[in-house]
Amino acid sequence: VQLQASGGGSVQPGGTLRLSCAASGRFFHINAMGWYRQAPGKQRELVATVTSRAILSSDGFTDYADSVKGRFTISRDNAKNTVDLQMNSLKPEDTAVYYCYARIRLYGETGLPTDGMDYWGKGTQVTVSS
């Protein structure tokens, strides 16, 4: 299983960026997908995630960090195994390395699904500066 992220870059305060991430490989189900970030000297923190309500459901729970509510929007395409993060009204404090995240259930040796396992993509830099 691999997570391939794209997007990121440098923008001025108030600007917009969009991050995208795609999961590839063989797996039973993606329980959750989303984004975390890590600023220099700080711990990695949740930005936004979407968790499936059920295996066959296209609906999901969304969770946002308080600091990004109203500015960032996460969207997930279950058919394509992708998750996007639209980031508007960016602030200097949003500067960080952003990591794609997914909790994925694989097929076990018996063919039955495993418990969810955490996967991370390579980070992509987001810099907000004037």
Long-range contacts (C-beta under 8 A, 24 or more apart in sequence): 1-25, 1-26, 1-27, 1-102, 1-104, 1-106, 1-119, 2-119, 2-121, 3-100, 3-101, 3-102, 3-119, 3-120, 3-121, 4-100, 4-121, 5-98, 5-99, 5-100, 5-121, 5-122, 5-123, 5-124, 6-124, 7-85, 7-124, 8-98, 8-124, 8-125, 8-126, 9-125, 9-126, 9-127, 10-127, 10-128, 10-129, 11-90, 11-127, 11-128, 12-128, 12-129, 12-130, 13-90, 13-91, 13-92, 13-128, 13-129, 13-130, 14-89, 14-90, 15-90, 15-128, 16-86, 16-87, 16-88, 16-89, 16-90, 17-87, 17-90, 17-126, 18-84, 18-85, 18-86, 18-87, 19-84, 19-85, 19-87, 19-98, 19-100, 19-124, 19-126, 20-82, 20-83, 20-84, 20-85, 21-82, 21-83, 21-84, 21-100, 21-102, 21-121, 22-80, 22-81, 22-82, 23-81, 23-82, 23-102, 23-104, 23-119, 24-81, 26-106, 26-107, 27-104, 27-105, 27-106, 27-107, 28-104, 28-105, 28-106, 28-107, 28-113, 28-114, 29-55, 29-104, 29-105, 29-113, 30-78, 30-81, 30-102, 30-103, 30-104, 30-105, 31-103, 31-104, 31-105, 31-116, 32-60, 32-101, 32-102, 32-103, 32-116, 33-76, 33-81, 33-82, 33-83, 33-100, 33-101, 33-102, 33-103, 34-63, 34-74, 34-83, 34-100, 34-101, 34-102, 35-74, 35-83, 35-85, 35-98, 35-99, 35-100, 35-101, 36-98, 36-99, 36-101, 37-94, 37-96, 37-97, 37-98, 37-99, 37-126, 38-96, 38-97, 38-99, 38-123, 39-93, 39-95, 39-96, 39-97, 42-96, 44-99, 47-72, 47-85, 47-98, 48-72, 48-74, 48-85, 49-74, 49-101, 50-74, 50-75, 50-76, 50-83, 52-78, 67-93, 68-94, 87-126, 90-126, 90-128, 91-128, 92-128, 92-129, 92-130, 93-128, 94-126, 94-128, 95-126, 95-127, 95-128, 95-129, 96-126, 97-123, 97-124, 97-125, 97-126, 98-123, 98-124, 98-125, 98-126, 99-123, 99-124
